[in-house]
Amino acid sequence: MRLFFSVLVASVAFTGAAFADTNASLFGNTVVITSASGVTKAMVNEDHTYETVLPDGKSVKGTWAAAGEETCYTQTEPAPAADMKPFCTKNEARKVGDTWESKGPDGTTVKFALQAGH
């Protein structure tokens, strides 16, 4: 389950090498992720860290790195399984107020919204 939400936060990746320049509105804001499992809130920080708060209130933390056309997310807390690899996704620009949908790892539709503040 924690992996699922780490993967979901990765799907909100933003513009590659120019991540901070073109998507400054992401930092200090919240990505609200709504799936069959409930509502998860994700915060991606300018210092290359992220945190997701799961529907049960538990937290998953990690780091992100942008390279080329992808951003990769690596879970650090709780410690991931030894064989867990970073999740990489193609970058897409977003701004506060945007909403979008994507398929989750299980094939179900997941809804996203970028909201102002934490």
SULKABEL-V612111 format. One record per backbone hydrogen bond with DSSP energy under -1.0 kcal/mol. NH is the residue of the N-H (numbers start at 0). CO is the residue of the C=O. E is the energy in kcal/mol with one decimal. If there is no record, write none. Layout:
nh: (NH | NH)
co: (CO | CO)
e: (E | E)
This chain:
nh: (4 | 5 | 6 | 7 | 8 | 9 | 10 | 11 | 12 | 18 | 21 | 22 | 25 | 28 | 29 | 30 | 31 | 32 | 33 | 34 | 37 | 39 | 40 | 41 | 42 | 44 | 47 | 49 | 50 | 51 | 52 | 53 | 56 | 59 | 60 | 61 | 62 | 63 | 64 | 66 | 69 | 70 | 71 | 72 | 73 | 75 | 76 | 83 | 86 | 88 | 90 | 91 | 96 | 97 | 99 | 101 | 103 | 106 | 109 | 110 | 111 | 112 | 113 | 114)
co: (0 | 1 | 2 | 3 | 4 | 5 | 6 | 8 | 9 | 15 | 17 | 18 | 22 | 25 | 114 | 41 | 112 | 39 | 110 | 37 | 34 | 32 | 52 | 30 | 50 | 48 | 44 | 61 | 42 | 59 | 40 | 57 | 53 | 51 | 76 | 49 | 73 | 47 | 71 | 69 | 66 | 88 | 64 | 86 | 62 | 60 | 60 | 80 | 72 | 70 | 68 | 12 | 113 | 94 | 111 | 109 | 107 | 103 | 101 | 33 | 99 | 31 | 97 | 29)
e: (-1.7 | -2.1 | -2.7 | -2.0 | -2.1 | -1.5 | -1.1 | -1.5 | -1.5 | -2.0 | -2.6 | -1.5 | -2.4 | -1.9 | -2.6 | -3.2 | -3.2 | -3.4 | -3.0 | -2.5 | -1.8 | -2.9 | -2.1 | -2.7 | -2.9 | -3.2 | -1.5 | -2.2 | -2.2 | -2.9 | -3.1 | -3.1 | -2.6 | -2.5 | -3.3 | -2.0 | -2.3 | -1.8 | -2.1 | -2.9 | -2.1 | -2.2 | -2.8 | -2.9 | -3.0 | -2.9 | -2.0 | -2.0 | -2.6 | -2.1 | -2.5 | -1.7 | -3.4 | -2.5 | -1.8 | -2.2 | -3.2 | -2.3 | -3.3 | -2.7 | -2.9 | -1.4 | -2.4 | -3.2)
